[in-house]
């Protein structure tokens, strides 16, 4: 698979955000009187839009889900954002792709302001032509909308030259909606079954498998 323009998800694809995200979700749920002792149960929140996850997994109304997102961000902004780590090999493959002349982008369901701060914190921002994410008002959190936003901002029109890389079904379905290829990665938080059922074009098990494929 030879592609010029590589779009990366952030959480579960470039970094492992488990600690920060699950603690932030735990804080938000606690504000509604919902106690979750085992934070592993909250890993389902890694990847999808937050509002949708509060509604899907805890049966919140849309109004309460929006409030929960605000509580989540309150904790995430102050404490959770950098409870995160770059996957081993991630910087190495980004550097390799840039040397090969590929253009790299981020397309994340996380608010763009956080995407940029996290990548700057880990000194990965210099590898990317553009770092795109959701907005804070909930008008751009669907993955397909984020991908379209990145394409529009960067003037990307040749869909055959692009590929979306991510660990959850939302990355794959978003890519299908905008008619670009996709690669699912298994070292993140999605299962092979999830990625296959979503229709991933290719699936790799390791971060270096991703490098070999592309």
Backbone as a printed PyTorch tensor [residue, N CA C, xyz], in Angstrom:
tensor([[[  0.8520,  -1.1880,   0.0000],
         [  0.0000,   0.0000,   0.0000],
         [  0.8860,   1.2360,   0.0000]],

        [[  0.9480,   1.8910,  -1.1500],
         [  1.7820,   3.0840,  -1.2730],
         [  0.8840,   4.3190,  -1.2940]],

        [[  0.9420,   5.1050,  -0.2350],
         [  0.1040,   6.2940,  -0.1180],
         [  0.9710,   7.5070,   0.1950]],

        [[  0.5990,   8.6400,  -0.3620],
         [  1.3350,   9.8810,  -0.1430],
         [  0.8940,  10.5840,   1.1340]],

        [[ -0.4210,  10.5480,   1.4040],
         [ -0.9910,  11.3000,   2.5210],
         [ -1.5200,  10.3390,   3.5860]],

        [[ -0.8890,  10.3500,   4.7650],
         [ -1.2430,   9.4390,   5.8490],
         [ -1.9530,  10.2070,   6.9590]],

        [[ -3.1960,   9.8280,   7.2320],
         [ -3.9740,  10.4500,   8.3090],
         [ -3.9850,   9.5040,   9.5010]],

        [[ -3.5630,  10.0030,  10.6500],
         [ -3.4760,   9.1880,  11.8560],
         [ -4.5170,   9.6040,  12.8860]],

        [[ -5.1620,   8.6090,  13.4680],
         [ -5.8720,   8.8200,  14.7210],
         [ -4.7980,   9.0810,  15.7910]],

        [[ -5.2000,   9.6370,  16.9230],
         [ -4.2270,   9.9000,  17.9930],
         [ -4.3070,   8.8340,  19.0870]],

        [[ -5.4270,   8.8110,  19.8150],
         [ -5.5660,   7.8920,  20.9490],
         [ -5.6430,   6.4430,  20.4780]],

        [[ -4.7390,   5.6140,  20.9820],
         [ -4.7360,   4.2110,  20.6190],
         [ -4.0100,   3.9170,  19.3220]],

        [[ -3.4650,   4.9530,  18.6980],
         [ -2.7510,   4.7720,  17.4300],
         [ -1.3410,   5.3410,  17.5110]],

        [[ -1.2130,   6.5650,  18.0020],
         [  0.1090,   7.1690,  18.2260],
         [  0.4800,   7.1540,  19.7050]],

        [[ -0.5090,   7.3610,  20.5690],
         [ -0.2520,   7.3710,  22.0090],
         [ -1.2340,   6.4620,  22.7360]],

        [[ -0.8160,   6.0150,  23.9110],
         [ -1.6850,   5.2220,  24.7880],
         [ -2.1940,   6.1340,  25.8980]],

        [[ -3.4430,   6.5970,  25.8030],
         [ -3.9700,   7.6000,  26.7320],
         [ -4.7780,   7.0040,  27.8750]],

        [[ -4.6400,   5.6970,  28.0880],
         [ -5.5500,   4.9930,  28.9890],
         [ -5.7030,   5.6700,  30.3450]],

        [[ -4.6050,   5.9770,  31.0150],
         [ -4.6970,   6.5090,  32.3770],
         [ -5.4490,   7.8310,  32.4100]],

        [[ -5.0760,   8.7500,  31.5360],
         [ -5.6950,  10.0660,  31.5640],
         [ -7.1610,  10.0460,  31.1910]],

        [[ -7.5110,   9.2720,  30.1650],
         [ -8.9050,   9.2310,  29.7250],
         [ -9.7810,   8.5280,  30.7550]],

        [[ -9.3470,   7.3890,  31.2480],
         [-10.2060,   6.6560,  32.1850],
         [-10.3830,   7.4170,  33.5020]],

        [[ -9.3600,   8.1110,  33.9640],
         [ -9.5110,   8.9180,  35.1730],
         [-10.4600,  10.0880,  34.9250]],

        [[-10.4120,  10.6640,  33.7370],
         [-11.2890,  11.7890,  33.4020],
         [-12.7420,  11.3290,  33.3000]],

        [[-12.9530,  10.1520,  32.7070],
         [-14.3080,   9.5940,  32.6230],
         [-14.8190,   9.2470,  34.0180]],

        [[-13.9630,   8.6620,  34.8310],
         [-14.3260,   8.3110,  36.1970],
         [-14.7720,   9.5520,  36.9760]],

        [[-14.0550,  10.6440,  36.7810],
         [-14.3850,  11.9170,  37.4290],
         [-15.7500,  12.4170,  36.9580]],

        [[-15.9990,  12.3370,  35.6670],
         [-17.2710,  12.8090,  35.1110],
         [-18.4370,  11.9640,  35.6000]],

        [[-18.2540,  10.6470,  35.6070],
         [-19.3250,   9.7630,  36.0830],
         [-19.6120,   9.9880,  37.5630]],

        [[-18.5550,  10.2260,  38.3130],
         [-18.7080,  10.4680,  39.7460],
         [-19.5740,  11.7010,  40.0160]],

        [[-19.4850,  12.6850,  39.1200],
         [-20.2940,  13.8980,  39.2610],
         [-21.7840,  13.5930,  39.1350]],

        [[-22.1080,  12.4550,  38.5150],
         [-23.5030,  12.0230,  38.3750],
         [-23.8490,  10.9030,  39.3610]],

        [[-22.9540,  10.6560,  40.3160],
         [-23.2150,   9.6270,  41.3150],
         [-22.9520,   8.2160,  40.8390]],

        [[-22.2570,   8.0810,  39.7170],
         [-21.9430,   6.7570,  39.1710],
         [-20.5180,   6.4010,  39.5660]],

        [[-20.3780,   5.3480,  40.3570],
         [-19.0600,   4.9490,  40.8480],
         [-18.5180,   3.7940,  40.0140]],

        [[-17.3360,   3.9620,  39.4850],
         [-16.6570,   2.8930,  38.7320],
         [-15.2890,   2.7020,  39.3610]],

        [[-15.0870,   1.5550,  39.9930],
         [-13.8320,   1.3050,  40.6860],
         [-12.7510,   0.8010,  39.7350]],

        [[-13.1170,  -0.0400,  38.7870],
         [-12.1430,  -0.6200,  37.8700],
         [-12.0790,   0.2310,  36.6090]],

        [[-11.0220,   0.9970,  36.4670],
         [-10.9190,   1.8970,  35.3230],
         [-10.7480,   1.1580,  33.9970]],

        [[-10.3930,  -0.1180,  34.0450],
         [-10.3130,  -0.8900,  32.8020],
         [-11.6780,  -0.9530,  32.1200]],

        [[-12.7440,  -0.8820,  32.9150],
         [-14.0940,  -0.9050,  32.3520],
         [-14.3890,   0.3360,  31.5130]],

        [[-13.5560,   1.3600,  31.6660],
         [-13.7950,   2.6290,  30.9650],
         [-12.9550,   2.7670,  29.6960]],

        [[-12.2220,   1.7200,  29.3440],
         [-11.4050,   1.7760,  28.1220],
         [-12.2660,   1.9010,  26.8710]],

        [[-13.5580,   1.5480,  26.9840],
         [-14.4570,   1.6860,  25.8240],
         [-14.6060,   3.1420,  25.4060]],

        [[-14.2200,   4.0680,  26.2830],
         [-14.3080,   5.4940,  25.9620],
         [-13.1320,   5.9730,  25.1100]],

        [[-12.1190,   5.1380,  24.9440],
         [-10.9390,   5.5610,  24.2000],
         [-11.2060,   5.4230,  22.7000]],

        [[-11.2780,   6.5500,  22.0250],
         [-11.4740,   6.5330,  20.5790],
         [-12.7460,   7.2220,  20.1160]],

        [[-13.9320,   6.7110,  20.5260],
         [-15.1820,   7.3050,  20.0240],
         [-15.4280,   8.7010,  20.5960]],

        [[-16.3340,   9.4660,  19.9640],
         [-16.7450,  10.7530,  20.5440],
         [-17.3030,  10.5540,  21.9520]],

        [[-16.9110,  11.4070,  22.8750],
         [-17.2700,  11.2300,  24.2760],
         [-18.7750,  11.2470,  24.5160]],

        [[-19.4550,  12.2020,  23.9390],
         [-20.8930,  12.3220,  24.1760],
         [-21.6080,  11.0300,  23.8060]],

        [[-21.2410,  10.4750,  22.6680],
         [-21.8580,   9.2270,  22.2210],
         [-21.6030,   8.0980,  23.2130]],

        [[-20.3970,   8.0650,  23.7690],
         [-20.0380,   6.9890,  24.6900],
         [-20.8030,   7.0780,  26.0000]],

        [[-20.9770,   8.2790,  26.5260],
         [-21.7730,   8.4220,  27.7510],
         [-23.2120,   7.9670,  27.5060]],

        [[-23.7360,   8.2400,  26.3370],
         [-25.0990,   7.8360,  26.0100],
         [-25.1840,   6.3280,  25.7830]],

        [[-24.1880,   5.7710,  25.0890],
         [-24.2280,   4.3480,  24.7530],
         [-23.9610,   3.4480,  25.9430]],

        [[-22.9470,   3.7760,  26.7300],
         [-22.5110,   2.8590,  27.7790],
         [-23.1480,   3.1150,  29.1470]],

        [[-23.6580,   4.3350,  29.3580],
         [-24.2650,   4.6410,  30.6590],
         [-25.6780,   5.2190,  30.5230]],

        [[-26.2290,   5.1040,  29.3290],
         [-27.6200,   5.4970,  29.0780],
         [-27.9380,   6.9360,  29.4890]],

        [[-26.9580,   7.8160,  29.3280],
         [-27.2040,   9.2250,  29.6210],
         [-28.1040,   9.8160,  28.5390]],

        [[-28.9370,  10.7670,  28.9370],
         [-29.6550,  11.5570,  27.9410],
         [-28.6390,  12.4310,  27.2160]],

        [[-29.0310,  12.9690,  26.0780],
         [-28.0970,  13.8210,  25.3360],
         [-27.6870,  15.0240,  26.1720]],

        [[-28.6360,  15.5930,  26.9200],
         [-28.3210,  16.7540,  27.7540],
         [-27.3190,  16.3990,  28.8420]],

        [[-27.5420,  15.2560,  29.5180],
         [-26.6100,  14.8410,  30.5710],
         [-25.2570,  14.4540,  29.9830]],

        [[-25.2790,  13.8660,  28.8000],
         [-24.0180,  13.4860,  28.1590],
         [-23.1820,  14.7200,  27.8610]],

        [[-23.8230,  15.7840,  27.4180],
         [-23.1020,  17.0330,  27.1530],
         [-22.5080,  17.5930,  28.4470]],

        [[-23.2580,  17.5010,  29.5430],
         [-22.7420,  17.9590,  30.8440],
         [-21.5750,  17.0900,  31.2930]],

        [[-21.6850,  15.7820,  31.0480],
         [-20.6150,  14.8660,  31.4350],
         [-19.3290,  15.1810,  30.6810]],

        [[-19.4510,  15.5500,  29.4170],
         [-18.2730,  15.9260,  28.6250],
         [-17.5830,  17.1350,  29.2430]],

        [[-18.3610,  18.0830,  29.7530],
         [-17.7710,  19.2630,  30.3990],
         [-17.0160,  18.8740,  31.6660]],

        [[-17.6040,  17.9580,  32.4680],
         [-16.8990,  17.4740,  33.6640],
         [-15.6180,  16.7390,  33.2570]],

        [[-15.7230,  15.9220,  32.2230],
         [-14.5500,  15.1990,  31.7170],
         [-13.4370,  16.1810,  31.3700]],

        [[-13.7760,  17.2140,  30.6320],
         [-12.7540,  18.1780,  30.1850],
         [-12.1750,  18.9580,  31.3480]],

        [[-12.9740,  19.1650,  32.3680],
         [-12.4930,  19.8740,  33.5620],
         [-11.3130,  19.1240,  34.1660]],

        [[-11.4550,  17.8010,  34.2960],
         [-10.3720,  16.9930,  34.8490],
         [ -9.2480,  16.8160,  33.8280]],

        [[ -9.6310,  16.5440,  32.5850],
         [ -8.6490,  16.2510,  31.5430],
         [ -7.7120,  17.4290,  31.3160]],

        [[ -8.2820,  18.6270,  31.3110],
         [ -7.4850,  19.8320,  31.0490],
         [ -6.4560,  20.0590,  32.1500]],

        [[ -6.8350,  19.7750,  33.3920],
         [ -5.9510,  20.0610,  34.5250],
         [ -4.9910,  18.9100,  34.8440]],

        [[ -5.4580,  17.6620,  34.6900],
         [ -4.6600,  16.5360,  35.1620],
         [ -4.4890,  15.4050,  34.1480]],

        [[ -5.5120,  15.1490,  33.3520],
         [ -5.5130,  13.9290,  32.5480],
         [ -4.7820,  13.9970,  31.2300]],

        [[ -4.5930,  15.2050,  30.7080],
         [ -4.0910,  15.3500,  29.3460],
         [ -2.7400,  14.6720,  29.1220]],

        [[ -1.8560,  14.8140,  30.0820],
         [ -0.5070,  14.2870,  29.8960],
         [ -0.2650,  12.9830,  30.6540]],

        [[ -1.3540,  12.3920,  31.2180],
         [ -1.2800,  11.0200,  31.7270],
         [ -1.4010,  10.1140,  30.5060]],

        [[ -0.3520,  10.0400,  29.7470],
         [ -0.3870,   9.5330,  28.3910],
         [  1.0360,   9.1210,  28.0420]],

        [[  1.1990,   8.2320,  27.0920],
         [  2.5540,   7.8660,  26.6700],
         [  2.5600,   7.5220,  25.1940]],

        [[  3.6510,   7.8530,  24.5440],
         [  3.8160,   7.5560,  23.1240],
         [  4.1360,   6.0730,  22.9750]],

        [[  3.4660,   5.4200,  22.0290],
         [  3.7650,   4.0040,  21.7960],
         [  5.2140,   3.8300,  21.3430]],

        [[  5.8350,   2.7760,  21.8400],
         [  7.2010,   2.4490,  21.4120],
         [  7.2240,   2.3000,  19.8890]],

        [[  8.1290,   2.9920,  19.2620],
         [  8.2800,   2.8980,  17.8190],
         [  7.5070,   3.9450,  17.0400]],

        [[  6.5910,   4.6560,  17.7110],
         [  5.7530,   5.6180,  16.9850],
         [  6.5860,   6.7390,  16.3720]],

        [[  7.4580,   7.3360,  17.1630],
         [  8.2570,   8.4300,  16.6120],
         [  9.1770,   7.9190,  15.5130]],

        [[  9.6920,   6.7340,  15.6950],
         [ 10.6010,   6.1500,  14.6990],
         [  9.9120,   6.0050,  13.3470]],

        [[  8.6670,   5.5030,  13.3370],
         [  8.0140,   5.3150,  12.0360],
         [  7.5610,   6.6520,  11.4430]],

        [[  7.1830,   7.6120,  12.2920],
         [  6.8210,   8.9340,  11.7680],
         [  8.0200,   9.5630,  11.0710]],

        [[  9.1550,   9.4680,  11.7060],
         [ 10.3850,  10.0160,  11.1310],
         [ 10.6970,   9.3310,   9.8050]],

        [[ 10.5090,   8.0190,   9.7590],
         [ 10.7730,   7.2570,   8.5410],
         [  9.8440,   7.6780,   7.4070]],

        [[  8.5580,   7.8620,   7.7320],
         [  7.5950,   8.2640,   6.7000],
         [  7.9360,   9.6460,   6.1270]],

        [[  8.3150,  10.5630,   7.0020],
         [  8.6680,  11.9130,   6.5400],
         [  9.8960,  11.8630,   5.6320]],

        [[ 10.8680,  11.0520,   6.0060],
         [ 12.0710,  10.9190,   5.1810],
         [ 11.7510,  10.3560,   3.8020]],

        [[ 10.7020,   9.5360,   3.7290],
         [ 10.2840,   8.9580,   2.4510],
         [  9.4810,   9.9480,   1.6070]],

        [[  9.2190,  11.1300,   2.1590],
         [  8.4800,  12.1400,   1.4090],
         [  6.9760,  12.0830,   1.5850]],

        [[  6.4990,  11.2740,   2.5230],
         [  5.0670,  11.2100,   2.7810],
         [  4.6350,  12.4080,   3.6160]],

        [[  3.3710,  12.7940,   3.4780],
         [  2.8060,  13.8840,   4.2620],
         [  1.9140,  13.2910,   5.3550]],

        [[  2.1180,  13.7460,   6.5800],
         [  1.4100,  13.1770,   7.7240],
         [  0.4250,  14.1800,   8.3150]],

        [[ -0.7140,  13.6520,   8.7520],
         [ -1.7800,  14.4770,   9.3340],
         [ -2.3700,  13.7320,  10.5320]],

        [[ -2.9920,  14.4720,  11.4250],
         [ -3.7590,  13.8640,  12.5110],
         [ -5.2310,  14.1830,  12.2830]],

        [[ -6.0700,  13.1640,  12.4460],
         [ -7.5240,  13.3380,  12.3690],
         [ -8.1140,  12.6140,  13.5790]],

        [[ -8.3750,  13.3660,  14.6340],
         [ -8.7740,  12.7900,  15.9200],
         [-10.1440,  13.2920,  16.3560]],

        [[-10.8790,  12.4340,  17.0860],
         [-12.1520,  12.8470,  17.6690],
         [-11.9410,  13.6740,  18.9380]],

        [[-10.7050,  13.7520,  19.4070],
         [-10.3740,  14.5980,  20.5580],
         [-10.3770,  16.0600,  20.1000]],

        [[-10.8070,  16.9890,  20.9570],
         [-10.7620,  18.4000,  20.5620],
         [ -9.3730,  18.8160,  20.0820]],

        [[ -9.3590,  19.5880,  19.0180],
         [ -8.0980,  19.9440,  18.3730],
         [ -7.1350,  20.6570,  19.3210]],

        [[ -7.6700,  21.4650,  20.2220],
         [ -6.7950,  22.1810,  21.1550],
         [ -5.9960,  21.2050,  22.0060]],

        [[ -6.6130,  20.0670,  22.3850],
         [ -5.9140,  19.0520,  23.1760],
         [ -4.9600,  18.2430,  22.2960]],

        [[ -5.3940,  17.9400,  21.0780],
         [ -4.5340,  17.2080,  20.1370],
         [ -3.2000,  17.9280,  19.9830]],

        [[ -3.2780,  19.2220,  19.7340],
         [ -2.0670,  19.9960,  19.4950],
         [ -1.1820,  20.0620,  20.7440]],

        [[ -1.8010,  20.2550,  21.9060],
         [ -1.0140,  20.3450,  23.1420],
         [ -0.3100,  19.0270,  23.4520]],

        [[ -1.0020,  17.9160,  23.2230],
         [ -0.4090,  16.6020,  23.5040],
         [  0.7610,  16.3270,  22.5670]],

        [[  0.5830,  16.5810,  21.2780],
         [  1.6560,  16.3200,  20.3210],
         [  2.8400,  17.2590,  20.5370]],

        [[  2.5620,  18.4890,  20.9190],
         [  3.6490,  19.4190,  21.2430],
         [  4.3830,  18.9590,  22.4980]],

        [[  3.6300,  18.5020,  23.4930],
         [  4.2330,  18.0220,  24.7480],
         [  5.2060,  16.8710,  24.4940]],

        [[  4.8140,  15.9520,  23.6070],
         [  5.6600,  14.7960,  23.3180],
         [  6.6210,  15.0430,  22.1470]],

        [[  6.6520,  16.2980,  21.6670],
         [  7.5550,  16.7190,  20.5960],
         [  7.3800,  15.8860,  19.3300]],

        [[  6.1160,  15.6000,  19.0100],
         [  5.7950,  14.9000,  17.7740],
         [  5.1870,  15.8300,  16.7350]],

        [[  4.8780,  17.0420,  17.1260],
         [  4.1370,  17.9610,  16.2480],
         [  4.8940,  18.2840,  14.9570]],

        [[  6.2110,  18.2750,  15.0040],
         [  6.9920,  18.6840,  13.8250],
         [  6.8670,  17.7040,  12.6670]],

        [[  6.3850,  16.4950,  12.9280],
         [  6.2640,  15.5070,  11.8650],
         [  4.9970,  15.7100,  11.0260]],

        [[  4.0730,  16.5250,  11.5220],
         [  2.7620,  16.6130,  10.8900],
         [  2.5670,  17.9080,  10.1090]],

        [[  2.0140,  17.7470,   8.9150],
         [  1.6420,  18.9020,   8.1020],
         [  0.4770,  19.6380,   8.7350]],

        [[ -0.4480,  18.8740,   9.3390],
         [ -1.6200,  19.4760,   9.9780],
         [ -2.1250,  18.5390,  11.0630]],

        [[ -2.5520,  19.1220,  12.1830],
         [ -3.0810,  18.3370,  13.2980],
         [ -4.5320,  18.7460,  13.5120]],

        [[ -5.4500,  17.9010,  13.0760],
         [ -6.8710,  18.2200,  13.1400],
         [ -7.5940,  17.4030,  14.1920]],

        [[ -8.6530,  17.9910,  14.7240],
         [ -9.4600,  17.2940,  15.7160],
         [-10.8650,  17.8520,  15.7500]],

        [[-11.6050,  17.4340,  16.7490],
         [-12.9640,  17.9270,  16.9410],
         [-12.9180,  19.3670,  17.4320]],

        [[-14.0820,  20.0270,  17.3810],
         [-14.1710,  21.3380,  18.0090],
         [-14.7700,  21.1620,  19.4060]],

        [[-14.7910,  22.2130,  20.1770],
         [-15.2690,  22.1260,  21.5550],
         [-16.7820,  22.2560,  21.6580]],

        [[-17.4500,  22.5190,  20.5460],
         [-18.8880,  22.7820,  20.5930],
         [-19.7180,  21.6090,  20.1000]],

        [[-19.0610,  20.5150,  19.7420],
         [-19.7930,  19.3260,  19.3310],
         [-20.3080,  19.3540,  17.9130]],

        [[-19.8810,  20.3340,  17.1160],
         [-20.3420,  20.3970,  15.7230],
         [-19.4200,  19.6280,  14.7870]],

        [[-18.2400,  19.2240,  15.2840],
         [-17.3060,  18.4420,  14.4800],
         [-16.6410,  17.4140,  15.3780]],

        [[-17.3730,  16.3100,  15.6550],
         [-16.7500,  15.2420,  16.4360],
         [-16.8880,  13.8800,  15.7700]],

        [[-17.7960,  13.7630,  14.7950],
         [-17.8710,  12.5630,  13.9790],
         [-16.5640,  12.4170,  13.1870]],

        [[-16.0230,  11.1870,  13.1310],
         [-14.7110,  11.0100,  12.4950],
         [-14.7200,  11.4090,  11.0190]],

        [[-15.8010,  11.1120,  10.3180],
         [-15.8630,  11.5140,   8.9120],
         [-15.7960,  13.0350,   8.7800]],

        [[-16.4560,  13.7460,   9.6840],
         [-16.4200,  15.2150,   9.6440],
         [-15.0120,  15.7320,   9.9100]],

        [[-14.2980,  15.0740,  10.8270],
         [-12.9180,  15.4830,  11.1210],
         [-12.0190,  15.2350,   9.9150]],

        [[-12.1930,  14.0920,   9.2610],
         [-11.3890,  13.7900,   8.0750],
         [-11.6650,  14.8130,   6.9800]],

        [[-12.9410,  15.1320,   6.7490],
         [-13.2940,  16.1410,   5.7390],
         [-12.6570,  17.4870,   6.0730]],

        [[-12.6700,  17.8240,   7.3470],
         [-12.0780,  19.0850,   7.8100],
         [-10.5840,  19.1260,   7.4810]],

        [[ -9.8770,  18.0420,   7.7670],
         [ -8.4420,  17.9780,   7.4610],
         [ -8.2240,  18.0930,   5.9540]],

        [[ -9.0280,  17.3870,   5.1880],
         [ -8.9040,  17.4410,   3.7300],
         [ -9.1180,  18.8680,   3.2220]],

        [[-10.1410,  19.5250,   3.7380],
         [-10.4480,  20.8910,   3.2920],
         [ -9.3580,  21.8770,   3.6940]],

        [[ -8.8820,  21.7550,   4.9210],
         [ -7.8460,  22.6700,   5.4140],
         [ -6.5450,  22.5230,   4.6300]],

        [[ -6.2830,  21.3100,   4.1550],
         [ -4.9980,  21.0380,   3.4970],
         [ -5.1110,  20.9260,   1.9810]],

        [[ -6.3130,  21.1190,   1.4700],
         [ -6.5000,  21.0650,   0.0310],
         [ -6.2750,  19.6870,  -0.5560]],

        [[ -6.6430,  18.6420,   0.1870],
         [ -6.4590,  17.2730,  -0.2890],
         [ -7.6700,  16.8500,  -1.1080]],

        [[ -7.4480,  16.5280,  -2.3550],
         [ -8.5520,  16.1680,  -3.2380],
         [ -8.3900,  14.7870,  -3.8690]],

        [[ -7.1640,  14.2840,  -3.9460],
         [ -6.9230,  12.9740,  -4.5490],
         [ -7.1140,  11.8890,  -3.4920]],

        [[ -8.3120,  11.3380,  -3.4290],
         [ -8.6280,  10.3580,  -2.3900],
         [ -7.8100,   9.0760,  -2.5230]],

        [[ -7.3730,   8.7620,  -3.7340],
         [ -6.5860,   7.5400,  -3.9310],
         [ -5.2040,   7.6360,  -3.2980]],

        [[ -4.7750,   8.8560,  -2.9470],
         [ -3.4480,   9.0460,  -2.3550],
         [ -3.4860,   9.0630,  -0.8310]],

        [[ -4.7020,   8.8710,  -0.2610],
         [ -4.8780,   9.0430,   1.1760],
         [ -5.2360,   7.7300,   1.8660]],

        [[ -4.8690,   7.6310,   3.1430],
         [ -5.2850,   6.4930,   3.9580],
         [ -5.4800,   6.9690,   5.3950]],

        [[ -6.5350,   6.4530,   6.0350],
         [ -6.8130,   6.7390,   7.4410],
         [ -6.3430,   5.5670,   8.2780]],

        [[ -5.5790,   5.8530,   9.3300],
         [ -4.9890,   4.8180,  10.1780],
         [ -5.5310,   4.9760,  11.5930]],

        [[ -6.1560,   3.9370,  12.1350],
         [ -6.7090,   4.0410,  13.4780],
         [ -6.9990,   2.6900,  14.0960]],

        [[ -7.3650,   2.7220,  15.3770],
         [ -7.5480,   1.4720,  16.1120],
         [ -9.0030,   1.1150,  16.3960]],

        [[ -9.9520,   1.9830,  16.0350],
         [-11.3620,   1.7110,  16.3440],
         [-12.2150,   1.7640,  15.0830]],

        [[-13.3990,   1.2060,  15.1950],
         [-14.3050,   1.1460,  14.0410],
         [-14.6470,   2.5350,  13.5120]],

        [[-14.6420,   3.5370,  14.3870],
         [-15.0020,   4.8920,  13.9720],
         [-14.0130,   5.4310,  12.9320]],

        [[-12.7410,   5.0400,  13.0680],
         [-11.7280,   5.4590,  12.0940],
         [-12.0050,   4.8280,  10.7310]],

        [[-12.3750,   3.5620,  10.7590],
         [-12.6170,   2.8240,   9.5240],
         [-13.9060,   3.3130,   8.8500]],

        [[-14.9580,   3.4700,   9.6360],
         [-16.2400,   3.9180,   9.0880],
         [-16.1450,   5.3510,   8.5740]],

        [[-15.3720,   6.1850,   9.2680],
         [-15.1670,   7.5580,   8.8090],
         [-14.4520,   7.5980,   7.4740]],

        [[-13.4520,   6.7430,   7.3360],
         [-12.7170,   6.6660,   6.0630],
         [-13.6350,   6.2000,   4.9350]],

        [[-14.4630,   5.1910,   5.2250],
         [-15.3910,   4.6900,   4.1990],
         [-16.3640,   5.7820,   3.7720]],

        [[-16.8250,   6.5830,   4.7370],
         [-17.8060,   7.6170,   4.4190],
         [-17.2410,   8.6680,   3.4700]],

        [[-15.9420,   8.9410,   3.5760],
         [-15.3360,   9.9420,   2.6830],
         [-14.6000,   9.2930,   1.5190]],

        [[-14.7410,   7.9760,   1.4070],
         [-14.2030,   7.2280,   0.2580],
         [-12.6780,   7.2410,   0.1670]],

        [[-12.0180,   6.9860,   1.3180],
         [-10.5740,   6.7790,   1.3000],
         [-10.2560,   5.4300,   1.9280]],

        [[ -9.0580,   4.9210,   1.6620],
         [ -8.6440,   3.6360,   2.2180],
         [ -8.3900,   3.7540,   3.7220]],

        [[ -8.3470,   2.5970,   4.3740],
         [ -8.1260,   2.5970,   5.8270],
         [ -7.2280,   1.4420,   6.2310]],

        [[ -6.5400,   1.6550,   7.3440],
         [ -5.7420,   0.6040,   7.9760],
         [ -6.1200,   0.5750,   9.4530]],

        [[ -6.4780,  -0.6040,   9.9410],
         [ -6.7620,  -0.7720,  11.3630],
         [ -5.5510,  -1.3270,  12.0730]],

        [[ -5.2770,  -0.8210,  13.2850],
         [ -4.1300,  -1.3030,  14.0610],
         [ -4.6300,  -2.0280,  15.3110]],

        [[ -4.0040,  -3.1540,  15.6180],
         [ -4.4640,  -3.9950,  16.7210],
         [ -3.7320,  -3.7470,  18.0360]],

        [[ -2.7350,  -2.8740,  18.0330],
         [ -2.0190,  -2.5980,  19.2850],
         [ -2.7490,  -1.5550,  20.1390]],

        [[ -3.8500,  -1.0050,  19.6000],
         [ -4.6230,  -0.0030,  20.3370],
         [ -5.7690,  -0.6370,  21.1050]],

        [[ -6.9810,  -0.0740,  20.9570],
         [ -8.0990,  -0.4970,  21.8110],
         [ -9.2560,  -1.1430,  21.0600]],

        [[ -9.0940,  -1.3750,  19.7710],
         [-10.1250,  -2.0730,  19.0180],
         [ -9.7030,  -3.5130,  18.7450]],

        [[-10.6790,  -4.4050,  18.6240],
         [-10.3870,  -5.8080,  18.3460],
         [-10.3380,  -6.0550,  16.8410]],

        [[ -9.7900,  -7.1990,  16.4680],
         [ -9.7820,  -7.5800,  15.0570],
         [-11.2120,  -7.6860,  14.5290]],

        [[-12.1000,  -8.2750,  15.3410],
         [-13.4880,  -8.4180,  14.9170],
         [-14.1210,  -7.0560,  14.6400]],

        [[-13.8950,  -6.1000,  15.5490],
         [-14.4470,  -4.7570,  15.3730],
         [-13.9600,  -4.1280,  14.0710]],

        [[-12.6730,  -4.2320,  13.8200],
         [-12.0860,  -3.6040,  12.6340],
         [-12.5250,  -4.3150,  11.3540]],

        [[-12.6080,  -5.6460,  11.4110],
         [-13.0480,  -6.3910,  10.2310],
         [-14.5050,  -6.0790,   9.9030]],

        [[-15.3500,  -6.0540,  10.9280],
         [-16.7670,  -5.7910,  10.7020],
         [-17.0000,  -4.3770,  10.1680]],

        [[-16.1100,  -3.4430,  10.5560],
         [-16.2250,  -2.0670,  10.0560],
         [-15.7530,  -1.9620,   8.6030]],

        [[-14.9770,  -2.9650,   8.1610],
         [-14.5250,  -2.9770,   6.7710],
         [-13.1470,  -2.4020,   6.5420]],

        [[-12.2430,  -2.5900,   7.5080],
         [-10.8760,  -2.0810,   7.3460],
         [-10.2280,  -2.6600,   6.0980]],

        [[ -9.5680,  -1.7880,   5.3270],
         [ -8.9070,  -2.2410,   4.1130],
         [ -7.7560,  -3.1800,   4.4090]],

        [[ -6.9960,  -2.8570,   5.4510],
         [ -5.8830,  -3.6870,   5.9030],
         [ -5.8740,  -3.6370,   7.4290]],

        [[ -5.3300,  -4.6690,   8.0660],
         [ -5.1910,  -4.7010,   9.5170],
         [ -3.7670,  -5.1320,   9.8420]],

        [[ -3.1240,  -4.3920,  10.7500],
         [ -1.7710,  -4.7590,  11.1770],
         [ -1.7510,  -4.9520,  12.6900]],

        [[ -0.8670,  -5.8100,  13.1480],
         [ -0.8230,  -6.1370,  14.5690],
         [  0.1030,  -5.2280,  15.3610]],

        [[  1.1530,  -4.7260,  14.7190],
         [  2.1650,  -3.9580,  15.4450],
         [  2.4350,  -2.6390,  14.7310]],

        [[  3.0880,  -1.7450,  15.4530],
         [  3.3920,  -0.4470,  14.8680],
         [  4.4190,  -0.5860,  13.7500]],

        [[  5.3000,  -1.5690,  13.8420],
         [  6.2610,  -1.7740,  12.7620],
         [  5.6260,  -2.5250,  11.5900]],

        [[  4.5550,  -3.2600,  11.8740],
         [  3.7690,  -3.8380,  10.7880],
         [  3.1370,  -2.7350,   9.9520]],

        [[  2.7530,  -1.6650,  10.6230],
         [  2.1990,  -0.5070,   9.9260],
         [  3.2610,   0.1290,   9.0240]],

        [[  4.4620,   0.2210,   9.5450],
         [  5.5620,   0.7840,   8.7550],
         [  5.8290,  -0.0680,   7.5290]],

        [[  5.8310,  -1.3830,   7.7000],
         [  6.1140,  -2.2760,   6.5660],
         [  5.0190,  -2.1840,   5.5120]],

        [[  3.7740,  -2.0710,   5.9600],
         [  2.6560,  -2.0100,   5.0240],
         [  2.7010,  -0.7470,   4.1720]],

        [[  3.0560,   0.3720,   4.7890],
         [  2.9740,   1.6500,   4.1080],
         [  4.3000,   2.0890,   3.4860]]])
